[in-house]
Each structure stands twice: as structure tokens, then as C-alpha cells.
Amino acid sequence: MSNTEPATYSAELQPERRRVPRIPFKTMSVVAERGSSRIVIAQTIDLSRFGCFVQTPEPYPQGTRVRVEMANDGATFTALGKVAYATGEGMGIVFSMVEPDNQVILEKWLAQ
């Protein structure tokens, strides 16, 4: 390749950007756009200490500030976050604020 040709990269060569791996975790979630009455009820399919992926055909656009609520094993987890990316399959959400009580719930779920 000469120095004048643009470099091309395949998706498989892109480095993993997540701080920790996500684990498979299926539960129903309510994702509400902050400052709006719009909500999406969808299935979370994976989870980590810092975020989750919510499967939905109608994801919020990248950068949308959201409130995520999900329940599992009798416990309810709530966090504020932002849509990190959106695809035709759903949206990746990065948590921006998790209260200490909710952090305990999250850590318990991740340890299962």
C-alpha cells in the first residue's frame, strides 16, 4: 500500500472499547428518554458494570440521555445513562449514574 492510499480496517480488527466484558443477561427493561414521556419496553440481552444492550427495533439515537429500569429475581435496578450506539437490533447504553443500592443489585446479578 502506498502512503497516498487510505487505510481500510475491517470490523474484526477494531479494538474492543468496553472496559469490562458484558455477560449474557436477559430481562425486560423500561428505557425512558430523560426529559420526555417516550419510553421503550424491550429486552436487555447483556449486562456489565458499566452498561447494557437493549434489543429493540426502535432504539433511541446515539447520545440520547435515558433512565433504565430492569427487574430480575425480585430486585429492581435503576440507572441513568446515555445511548452509546444504536443499530437496527437495539442500543448499547452506558450507565452514567448508579445509586449505591442499585450498584449492590447490579454486582449481585453479575456474580450469578
FIFIGU-735497 format. One record per atom (N, C-alpha, C): residue in three letters; atom name; x, y, z. Coordinates in nm, 3 decimals. Atoms other than C-alpha are relative to their C-alpha. Layout:
! residues N
<"Ala", "CA", <X, Y, Z>>
...
***
This chain:
! residues 112
<"Met", "N", <0.085, -0.117, 0.000>>
<"Met", "CA", <0.000, 0.000, 0.000>>
<"Met", "C", <0.090, 0.124, 0.000>>
<"Ser", "N", <-0.079, -0.123, 0.001>>
<"Ser", "CA", <0.137, 0.341, -0.087>>
<"Ser", "C", <-0.048, 0.093, 0.109>>
<"Asn", "N", <0.036, -0.096, -0.103>>
<"Asn", "CA", <0.132, 0.632, 0.154>>
<"Asn", "C", <-0.118, 0.088, -0.038>>
<"Thr", "N", <0.111, -0.086, 0.043>>
<"Thr", "CA", <-0.135, 0.806, -0.054>>
<"Thr", "C", <-0.134, -0.071, 0.004>>
<"Glu", "N", <0.126, 0.073, -0.006>>
<"Glu", "CA", <-0.396, 0.531, -0.026>>
<"Glu", "C", <-0.053, 0.000, 0.142>>
<"Pro", "N", <0.056, 0.003, -0.136>>
<"Pro", "CA", <-0.637, 0.548, 0.267>>
<"Pro", "C", <0.004, -0.141, 0.056>>
<"Ala", "N", <0.001, 0.130, -0.067>>
<"Ala", "CA", <-0.609, 0.268, 0.517>>
<"Ala", "C", <-0.144, -0.045, 0.019>>
<"Thr", "N", <0.133, 0.054, -0.025>>
<"Thr", "CA", <-0.908, 0.040, 0.548>>
<"Thr", "C", <0.012, -0.102, 0.112>>
<"Tyr", "N", <0.000, 0.090, -0.114>>
<"Tyr", "CA", <-0.998, -0.158, 0.856>>
<"Tyr", "C", <-0.130, -0.077, 0.002>>
<"Ser", "N", <0.123, 0.078, -0.014>>
<"Ser", "CA", <-1.243, -0.440, 0.898>>
<"Ser", "C", <-0.046, 0.008, 0.145>>
<"Ala", "N", <0.057, -0.006, -0.135>>
<"Ala", "CA", <-1.473, -0.456, 1.200>>
<"Ala", "C", <0.074, -0.094, 0.095>>
<"Glu", "N", <-0.066, 0.094, -0.089>>
<"Glu", "CA", <-1.286, -0.758, 1.332>>
<"Glu", "C", <0.137, 0.048, 0.046>>
<"Leu", "N", <-0.127, -0.055, -0.044>>
<"Leu", "CA", <-0.966, -0.555, 1.357>>
<"Leu", "C", <-0.016, 0.115, 0.098>>
<"Gln", "N", <0.024, -0.109, -0.093>>
<"Gln", "CA", <-1.129, -0.284, 1.566>>
<"Gln", "C", <0.019, -0.049, 0.143>>
<"Pro", "N", <-0.020, 0.044, -0.138>>
<"Pro", "CA", <-1.024, -0.300, 1.931>>
<"Pro", "C", <-0.131, 0.006, 0.079>>
<"Glu", "N", <0.116, -0.001, -0.090>>
<"Glu", "CA", <-1.282, -0.380, 2.198>>
<"Glu", "C", <0.006, 0.127, 0.083>>
<"Arg", "N", <0.000, -0.127, -0.071>>
<"Arg", "CA", <-1.385, -0.048, 2.353>>
<"Arg", "C", <-0.058, -0.010, 0.140>>
<"Arg", "N", <0.060, 0.012, -0.132>>
<"Arg", "CA", <-1.566, -0.179, 2.659>>
<"Arg", "C", <0.108, -0.018, 0.106>>
<"Arg", "N", <-0.096, 0.011, -0.110>>
<"Arg", "CA", <-1.388, -0.151, 2.994>>
<"Arg", "C", <-0.001, -0.140, 0.060>>
<"Val", "N", <0.014, 0.137, -0.049>>
<"Val", "CA", <-1.519, -0.490, 3.105>>
<"Val", "C", <-0.095, -0.073, -0.094>>
<"Pro", "N", <0.091, 0.072, 0.089>>
<"Pro", "CA", <-1.692, -0.768, 2.912>>
<"Pro", "C", <-0.143, 0.000, 0.053>>
<"Arg", "N", <0.141, 0.014, -0.038>>
<"Arg", "CA", <-2.070, -0.788, 2.913>>
<"Arg", "C", <-0.032, -0.148, 0.008>>
<"Ile", "N", <0.042, 0.138, -0.014>>
<"Ile", "CA", <-2.235, -1.109, 3.026>>
<"Ile", "C", <-0.141, -0.014, -0.055>>
<"Pro", "N", <0.139, 0.020, 0.044>>
<"Pro", "CA", <-2.550, -1.261, 2.875>>
<"Pro", "C", <-0.093, 0.019, 0.120>>
<"Phe", "N", <0.093, -0.029, -0.109>>
<"Phe", "CA", <-2.840, -1.135, 3.086>>
<"Phe", "C", <-0.131, 0.044, -0.062>>
<"Lys", "N", <0.127, -0.030, 0.065>>
<"Lys", "CA", <-3.197, -1.150, 2.962>>
<"Lys", "C", <-0.107, 0.035, 0.102>>
<"Thr", "N", <0.111, -0.046, -0.083>>
<"Thr", "CA", <-3.468, -0.949, 3.132>>
<"Thr", "C", <-0.069, 0.116, -0.071>>
<"Met", "N", <0.072, -0.113, 0.058>>
<"Met", "CA", <-3.734, -0.697, 3.036>>
<"Met", "C", <0.048, 0.129, 0.064>>
<"Ser", "N", <-0.045, -0.131, -0.047>>
<"Ser", "CA", <-3.634, -0.333, 3.066>>
<"Ser", "C", <-0.094, 0.108, -0.049>>
<"Val", "N", <0.069, -0.121, 0.042>>
<"Val", "CA", <-3.804, 0.001, 3.054>>
<"Val", "C", <0.108, 0.107, -0.016>>
<"Val", "N", <-0.100, -0.104, 0.028>>
<"Val", "CA", <-3.586, 0.267, 2.891>>
<"Val", "C", <-0.077, 0.127, -0.033>>
<"Ala", "N", <0.072, -0.126, 0.017>>
<"Ala", "CA", <-3.720, 0.621, 2.926>>
<"Ala", "C", <0.096, 0.109, -0.042>>
<"Glu", "N", <-0.080, -0.115, 0.041>>
<"Glu", "CA", <-3.582, 0.920, 2.742>>
<"Glu", "C", <-0.017, 0.108, 0.105>>
<"Arg", "N", <0.008, -0.102, -0.105>>
<"Arg", "CA", <-3.496, 1.177, 3.009>>
<"Arg", "C", <-0.050, 0.131, -0.060>>
<"Gly", "N", <0.057, -0.126, 0.047>>
<"Gly", "CA", <-3.696, 1.498, 2.972>>
<"Gly", "C", <-0.110, -0.020, -0.102>>
<"Ser", "N", <0.103, 0.033, 0.098>>
<"Ser", "CA", <-3.956, 1.322, 2.756>>
<"Ser", "C", <-0.094, -0.104, 0.060>>
<"Ser", "N", <0.093, 0.104, -0.047>>
<"Ser", "CA", <-4.258, 1.098, 2.804>>
<"Ser", "C", <0.018, -0.129, -0.081>>
<"Arg", "N", <-0.021, 0.118, 0.084>>
<"Arg", "CA", <-4.126, 0.850, 2.545>>
<"Arg", "C", <0.071, -0.110, 0.078>>
<"Ile", "N", <-0.064, 0.115, -0.062>>
<"Ile", "CA", <-4.046, 0.503, 2.676>>
<"Ile", "C", <0.008, -0.114, -0.101>>
<"Val", "N", <-0.016, 0.122, 0.078>>
<"Val", "CA", <-3.926, 0.181, 2.518>>
<"Val", "C", <0.000, -0.115, 0.099>>
<"Ile", "N", <0.000, 0.122, -0.080>>
<"Ile", "CA", <-4.012, -0.154, 2.673>>
<"Ile", "C", <0.061, -0.108, -0.088>>
<"Ala", "N", <-0.075, 0.092, 0.084>>
<"Ala", "CA", <-3.765, -0.411, 2.546>>
<"Ala", "C", <0.078, -0.097, 0.086>>
<"Gln", "N", <-0.078, 0.100, -0.073>>
<"Gln", "CA", <-3.538, -0.698, 2.640>>
<"Gln", "C", <0.147, 0.039, 0.006>>
<"Thr", "N", <-0.145, -0.012, -0.017>>
<"Thr", "CA", <-3.192, -0.645, 2.784>>
<"Thr", "C", <0.057, -0.137, -0.031>>
<"Ile", "N", <-0.058, 0.130, 0.034>>
<"Ile", "CA", <-2.970, -0.916, 2.640>>
<"Ile", "C", <0.139, -0.020, 0.057>>
<"Asp", "N", <-0.126, 0.016, -0.072>>
<"Asp", "CA", <-2.638, -0.842, 2.808>>
<"Asp", "C", <0.022, 0.118, 0.093>>
<"Leu", "N", <-0.015, -0.094, -0.111>>
<"Leu", "CA", <-2.509, -0.651, 3.107>>
<"Leu", "C", <0.145, 0.001, 0.047>>
<"Ser", "N", <-0.132, -0.011, -0.064>>
<"Ser", "CA", <-2.185, -0.522, 3.264>>
<"Ser", "C", <-0.011, 0.104, 0.110>>
<"Arg", "N", <-0.001, -0.102, -0.105>>
<"Arg", "CA", <-2.085, -0.293, 3.549>>
<"Arg", "C", <-0.025, 0.139, -0.057>>
<"Phe", "N", <0.005, -0.133, 0.059>>
<"Phe", "CA", <-2.087, -0.002, 3.306>>
<"Phe", "C", <-0.109, 0.021, -0.103>>
<"Gly", "N", <0.103, -0.019, 0.101>>
<"Gly", "CA", <-2.374, -0.067, 3.068>>
<"Gly", "C", <-0.073, -0.127, -0.037>>
<"Cys", "N", <0.079, 0.114, 0.045>>
<"Cys", "CA", <-2.610, -0.296, 2.883>>
<"Cys", "C", <-0.036, 0.019, -0.147>>
<"Phe", "N", <0.054, -0.009, 0.135>>
<"Phe", "CA", <-2.750, -0.376, 2.540>>
<"Phe", "C", <-0.147, -0.036, 0.009>>
<"Val", "N", <0.144, 0.020, -0.001>>
<"Val", "CA", <-3.125, -0.344, 2.495>>
<"Val", "C", <-0.045, -0.025, -0.144>>
<"Gln", "N", <0.045, 0.039, 0.133>>
<"Gln", "CA", <-3.278, -0.523, 2.197>>
<"Gln", "C", <-0.136, 0.064, -0.029>>
<"Thr", "N", <0.124, -0.067, 0.039>>
<"Thr", "CA", <-3.545, -0.312, 2.024>>
<"Thr", "C", <0.010, 0.042, -0.146>>
<"Pro", "N", <-0.003, -0.046, 0.139>>
<"Pro", "CA", <-3.642, -0.234, 1.664>>
<"Pro", "C", <-0.004, 0.153, -0.011>>
<"Glu", "N", <0.009, -0.146, 0.001>>
<"Glu", "CA", <-3.682, 0.134, 1.763>>
<"Glu", "C", <0.090, 0.061, 0.108>>
<"Pro", "N", <-0.091, -0.056, -0.102>>
<"Pro", "CA", <-3.369, 0.241, 1.954>>
<"Pro", "C", <0.000, 0.152, -0.003>>
<"Tyr", "N", <-0.022, -0.144, -0.005>>
<"Tyr", "CA", <-3.309, 0.594, 2.069>>
<"Tyr", "C", <0.128, 0.031, -0.077>>
<"Pro", "N", <-0.124, -0.037, 0.069>>
<"Pro", "CA", <-3.043, 0.783, 1.872>>
<"Pro", "C", <0.120, 0.006, 0.095>>
<"Gln", "N", <-0.124, -0.012, -0.076>>
<"Gln", "CA", <-2.681, 0.783, 1.987>>
<"Gln", "C", <0.002, 0.135, 0.071>>
<"Gly", "N", <-0.010, -0.123, -0.079>>
<"Gly", "CA", <-2.627, 1.039, 2.264>>
<"Gly", "C", <-0.123, 0.032, 0.083>>
<"Thr", "N", <0.122, -0.025, -0.077>>
<"Thr", "CA", <-2.984, 1.025, 2.400>>
<"Thr", "C", <0.023, -0.036, 0.146>>
<"Arg", "N", <-0.010, 0.026, -0.144>>
<"Arg", "CA", <-2.991, 1.053, 2.780>>
<"Arg", "C", <-0.123, -0.078, 0.043>>
<"Val", "N", <0.109, 0.090, -0.035>>
<"Val", "CA", <-3.202, 0.775, 2.931>>
<"Val", "C", <0.004, -0.039, 0.148>>
<"Arg", "N", <0.013, 0.065, -0.131>>
<"Arg", "CA", <-3.323, 0.616, 3.253>>
<"Arg", "C", <-0.036, -0.145, -0.029>>
<"Val", "N", <0.021, 0.143, 0.024>>
<"Val", "CA", <-3.303, 0.235, 3.253>>
<"Val", "C", <-0.051, -0.065, 0.128>>
<"Glu", "N", <0.051, 0.076, -0.114>>
<"Glu", "CA", <-3.508, 0.013, 3.482>>
<"Glu", "C", <-0.021, -0.144, -0.044>>
<"Met", "N", <0.020, 0.142, 0.030>>
<"Met", "CA", <-3.495, -0.366, 3.487>>
<"Met", "C", <-0.018, -0.076, 0.130>>
<"Ala", "N", <0.028, 0.081, -0.118>>
<"Ala", "CA", <-3.614, -0.634, 3.727>>
<"Ala", "C", <0.043, -0.144, -0.026>>
<"Asn", "N", <-0.042, 0.139, 0.009>>
<"Asn", "CA", <-3.480, -0.981, 3.799>>
<"Asn", "C", <0.008, -0.056, 0.142>>
<"Asp", "N", <-0.008, 0.066, -0.131>>
<"Asp", "CA", <-3.509, -1.225, 4.092>>
<"Asp", "C", <-0.055, 0.085, 0.113>>
<"Gly", "N", <0.064, -0.079, -0.105>>
<"Gly", "CA", <-3.738, -0.990, 4.286>>
<"Gly", "C", <0.066, 0.133, 0.031>>
<"Ala", "N", <-0.069, -0.128, -0.022>>
<"Ala", "CA", <-3.497, -0.695, 4.267>>
<"Ala", "C", <-0.015, 0.088, -0.124>>
<"Thr", "N", <0.009, -0.096, 0.110>>
<"Thr", "CA", <-3.528, -0.381, 4.056>>
<"Thr", "C", <0.123, 0.089, 0.000>>
<"Phe", "N", <-0.120, -0.082, 0.021>>
<"Phe", "CA", <-3.224, -0.199, 3.918>>
<"Phe", "C", <-0.037, 0.121, -0.084>>
<"Thr", "N", <0.024, -0.124, 0.074>>
<"Thr", "CA", <-3.239, 0.162, 3.801>>
<"Thr", "C", <0.131, 0.076, -0.014>>
<"Ala", "N", <-0.120, -0.080, 0.024>>
<"Ala", "CA", <-2.965, 0.375, 3.645>>
<"Ala", "C", <-0.030, 0.108, -0.104>>
<"Leu", "N", <0.002, -0.100, 0.106>>
<"Leu", "CA", <-2.921, 0.690, 3.442>>
<"Leu", "C", <0.111, -0.036, -0.097>>
<"Gly", "N", <-0.102, 0.033, 0.097>>
<"Gly", "CA", <-2.728, 0.652, 3.121>>
<"Gly", "C", <-0.016, 0.078, -0.128>>
<"Lys", "N", <0.001, -0.065, 0.130>>
<"Lys", "CA", <-2.666, 0.753, 2.765>>
<"Lys", "C", <0.015, -0.107, -0.107>>
<"Val", "N", <-0.012, 0.095, 0.110>>
<"Val", "CA", <-2.709, 0.567, 2.437>>
<"Val", "C", <0.137, 0.020, -0.065>>
<"Ala", "N", <-0.135, -0.006, 0.057>>
<"Ala", "CA", <-2.353, 0.489, 2.327>>
<"Ala", "C", <-0.002, -0.027, -0.149>>
<"Tyr", "N", <0.015, 0.028, 0.142>>
<"Tyr", "CA", <-2.460, 0.344, 1.993>>
<"Tyr", "C", <-0.138, -0.061, -0.023>>
<"Ala", "N", <0.129, 0.057, 0.037>>
<"Ala", "CA", <-2.776, 0.239, 1.812>>
<"Ala", "C", <0.017, -0.075, -0.132>>
<"Thr", "N", <-0.002, 0.079, 0.123>>
<"Thr", "CA", <-2.821, -0.032, 1.548>>
<"Thr", "C", <-0.143, -0.039, -0.033>>
<"Gly", "N", <0.132, 0.050, 0.035>>
<"Gly", "CA", <-3.114, -0.194, 1.373>>
<"Gly", "C", <-0.050, -0.104, 0.099>>
<"Glu", "N", <0.037, 0.103, -0.098>>
<"Glu", "CA", <-3.112, -0.453, 1.653>>
<"Glu", "C", <-0.025, 0.055, 0.139>>
<"Gly", "N", <0.019, -0.054, -0.134>>
<"Gly", "CA", <-3.112, -0.220, 1.953>>
<"Gly", "C", <0.098, 0.111, 0.031>>
<"Met", "N", <-0.088, -0.109, -0.042>>
<"Met", "CA", <-2.899, 0.016, 2.157>>
<"Met", "C", <0.089, -0.043, 0.115>>
<"Gly", "N", <-0.094, 0.018, -0.109>>
<"Gly", "CA", <-2.592, -0.001, 2.374>>
<"Gly", "C", <-0.008, 0.121, 0.090>>
<"Ile", "N", <0.016, -0.109, -0.097>>
<"Ile", "CA", <-2.635, 0.205, 2.689>>
<"Ile", "C", <0.115, -0.005, 0.099>>
<"Val", "N", <-0.104, -0.011, -0.102>>
<"Val", "CA", <-2.352, 0.324, 2.911>>
<"Val", "C", <-0.062, 0.070, 0.121>>
<"Phe", "N", <0.055, -0.059, -0.122>>
<"Phe", "CA", <-2.450, 0.393, 3.271>>
<"Phe", "C", <0.082, 0.122, 0.040>>
<"Ser", "N", <-0.070, -0.121, -0.044>>
<"Ser", "CA", <-2.367, 0.744, 3.390>>
<"Ser", "C", <-0.017, 0.024, 0.150>>
<"Met", "N", <0.020, -0.015, -0.144>>
<"Met", "CA", <-2.511, 0.728, 3.742>>
<"Met", "C", <-0.077, -0.120, 0.053>>
<"Val", "N", <0.062, 0.114, -0.066>>
<"Val", "CA", <-2.589, 0.425, 3.957>>
<"Val", "C", <0.007, 0.026, 0.150>>
<"Glu", "N", <0.003, -0.022, -0.145>>
<"Glu", "CA", <-2.700, 0.482, 4.316>>
<"Glu", "C", <0.059, -0.122, 0.071>>
<"Pro", "N", <-0.064, 0.111, -0.072>>
<"Pro", "CA", <-2.520, 0.267, 4.580>>
<"Pro", "C", <-0.091, -0.123, 0.017>>
<"Asp", "N", <0.090, 0.115, -0.016>>
<"Asp", "CA", <-2.828, 0.048, 4.646>>
<"Asp", "C", <-0.015, -0.076, -0.131>>
<"Asn", "N", <0.012, 0.064, 0.130>>
<"Asn", "CA", <-2.861, -0.020, 4.275>>
<"Asn", "C", <0.131, -0.066, -0.042>>
<"Gln", "N", <-0.130, 0.061, 0.029>>
<"Gln", "CA", <-2.487, -0.092, 4.246>>
<"Gln", "C", <0.010, -0.137, 0.065>>
<"Val", "N", <0.001, 0.129, -0.070>>
<"Val", "CA", <-2.531, -0.370, 4.502>>
<"Val", "C", <-0.080, -0.103, -0.079>>
<"Ile", "N", <0.084, 0.090, 0.080>>
<"Ile", "CA", <-2.812, -0.522, 4.293>>
<"Ile", "C", <0.076, -0.041, -0.127>>
<"Leu", "N", <-0.074, 0.028, 0.123>>
<"Leu", "CA", <-2.602, -0.495, 3.976>>
<"Leu", "C", <0.113, -0.099, 0.025>>
<"Glu", "N", <-0.111, 0.090, -0.032>>
<"Glu", "CA", <-2.300, -0.661, 4.138>>
<"Glu", "C", <-0.050, -0.142, 0.030>>
<"Lys", "N", <0.058, 0.132, -0.030>>
<"Lys", "CA", <-2.521, -0.945, 4.266>>
<"Lys", "C", <-0.038, -0.072, -0.129>>
<"Trp", "N", <0.038, 0.061, 0.127>>
<"Trp", "CA", <-2.662, -1.008, 3.919>>
<"Trp", "C", <0.122, -0.044, -0.080>>
<"Leu", "N", <-0.120, 0.033, 0.078>>
<"Leu", "CA", <-2.317, -1.003, 3.760>>
<"Leu", "C", <0.076, -0.118, 0.059>>
<"Ala", "N", <-0.070, 0.110, -0.066>>
<"Ala", "CA", <-2.187, -1.255, 4.014>>
<"Ala", "C", <-0.070, -0.135, -0.022>>
<"Gln", "N", <0.075, 0.125, 0.019>>
<"Gln", "CA", <-2.454, -1.514, 3.925>>
<"Gln", "C", <0.056, -0.084, -0.111>>
***
